[in-house]
Amino acid sequence: MLDGFDAITLARWQFSFTMSFHIVFPAFSIGLASYLAVLEALWLWTGREVFINLFNYWLKIFAVAFGMGVVSGIVMSYQFGTNWAVFSDKTGPIIGPLMAYEVLTAFFLEAGFLGVMLFGLNRVGHRLHFFATMMVAIGTLISAFWILSANSWMQTPTGFAMNSQGQFVAADWWKVIFNPSFPYRLVHMVLAAYLTTAFVVGAVGAFHLLRNSRHEGARVMFSMAMWMAALVAPIQIFAGDQHGLNTLEHQPVKVMAMEGHFQSHPNGAPLILFGWPDQDEAKVKYSIEIPKASSLILKHSLDAPLKGLDTVPRENWPKVGLVFWSFRIMVGIGFLMLSIGLFSLWARWRGVLYDSKLLHSFALAMGPAGFIAVLAGWVTTEAGRQPFTVYGLLRTVDSASPLDAPAVATSLLAFIVVYFIVFGMGVFYILRLMHEPPHHGEEGPRADAPARAAGITPAQAAHAGQG
């Protein structure tokens, strides 16, 4: 099945496959942890039962998603040693400490309070439980901070020196951590996580409103999700624009691929809406363009010159078609999110937010939109950085382990089979939880859930524990 591919190509496919599974779970967990903190805060403030019912309802889903994120993340780390040993050796003095900081801060914080958050609502005081929920939410954000700092350094490396062994070492940790692209990417990713969660919550709320428009829990979650879409989607579009301008400054080749600019434009570059990038012929076929609009967006001037890929050696070009289309998928979904946010404001103003079947159907269809946008954005970022792992300094072909293609192909096929079985079952279970609406007296996760699933009574479990 995978004959004819070299080890580096297969290693890249393996990393892309496992990363695609991994990234959706942290994106969901980051947003959902903050949403849970908001729900619990509203319950403590107002005393309304609907908020604690929703908290327990989404807490069960968070537990499953968080667990799958941790498992998929552990697998990711092993690939640095198996498939990308040269990269690990060259960048280890910088990437290693950043990953260690993530474990020592975010992971330990989450691990320390996760048990209290999941099982402690009726065992500790409500304020202490809320504190635990806040710590888990903050922990997910700290995790995003360190992971994005490490990845951003690979995109825009600063604050480093080279030692006698040819390794990157930190000369200024402040510049390493707060490298030029990091603030923009952190804001963009956290907002993406919030929107991803909002559209999942909105889709679940819409699903249950289509079945029963009077359901209080469905109304609350749908209203909260639509407020998030209406308020955060335009902020995300602005943040994405600022991120794009930063990318133009520090990674211009990536922007050339995103825009499909094979040729330079000295008197204003067109915005290519759609087309078919042909890398061999160095042109976009069948293009639909808006004259000079790209210069207006990127340089804020209709006649501003923009360089094209014709100024870059071909061996330094990324896969233009992949970057071109992944970028348009991300942007297109962003504007769909803005559209449904505006639609919800109109429906709210007309008093039909909970009765508009068209809005509810739109929201239901948009449920997976955040995940697709996150994946498309990740492909744009990572594929646009090629052919480098550390932009402009360490090439991908020089980063791989000296492995034979059959060995990598075997592990890739094993990952494909195991991932689709394990994570497919996890996603199916989450969808089953979402299929049922939150109800009066909703309970959160139970510590004896594994025993109950195995048919063991609490008394039997306690007796086994004593033995």
C-alpha angles and dihedrals in degrees: 000000000000098000116135097036122112123235094254093054091048092047090052091049090050093051091046092050096049092041092052089056093044102047096059094059098053090043089055094041094051092054096038094051090055091045090053090051090052092049093050091046090052090049092051091045100044104021090222112154093216091071096054090045090054090044092056091042094055094036090069090051091046091054092057095043092047091051093050090048092053093048094048090046093055090054090051093057093055092060091065088065099037106039103015105037094139091053090049091050095047098044100027096103088061107026093041097060092044090054090046091053089053091054095043094049114022102026095044091046092051093044092049095054104026095087092051090048094049101040108012106078092102095030103055133034117285093243092051090048091051089051089054091050090050092050092052090049091048090046092057090052092048089051090054089049095058098038092050091045090056094045093044090053087057088053098044108015115198138151095042140118133193120246127210091271092058094254127141109244129182116260093169118016092193090060092043094053098037096041118165099269098038102087092049094046093046093053092043093050097045091049088048090053092051092048092046091055093042092056093047090050090044092050092050091047091048091049092055093041089056087056097040119004091190096060107124097206093049090049094051096047092045093049092049092048093050091050088054092050093048095047105033102037094069090044089052092051090052091046090050091052091052090047089052092053090050090050091051089056098046105022106027094161090061090054091048088056093044091052095040091236105160091157129049118248113209095180103041130314124241123237106240106211097182138353145120113273111217107197094187094055092034096230142099110245124211090009125180107207143181107213116245093348094120091057089048092053098041101033102019090234129095094218099040112131119241125194121230137207089272086080092057127073110254092237087065096053118112121220095287098194093053094048093042095055099037088054091052092048090053094047093044092053089047091058091045087055090051090049095054090045090056091043090054092051090053091047091048091050091049091047095241100106091119097036105045105106090186091058092045092050090048091050092047091052090049093055096104094035094100093054091049091049092049092050092046091049092049091050090049091051099044101035090045090057092058141146083038135066090194103034112255093347113062121033122217092236088057094049102062130098118251094257132147117247095239091058092053092043091053093052091045092054090047091052091050093052097043095042095051091048099043101035092035088059091047093052091046090054091049090051089051090054090049092049091068116068122234109265141194111292093014110188126216127224115316122225090219094051095114091051092048090049088054092050095252118141121229090249092054091048091051092049091050090050091053091049 
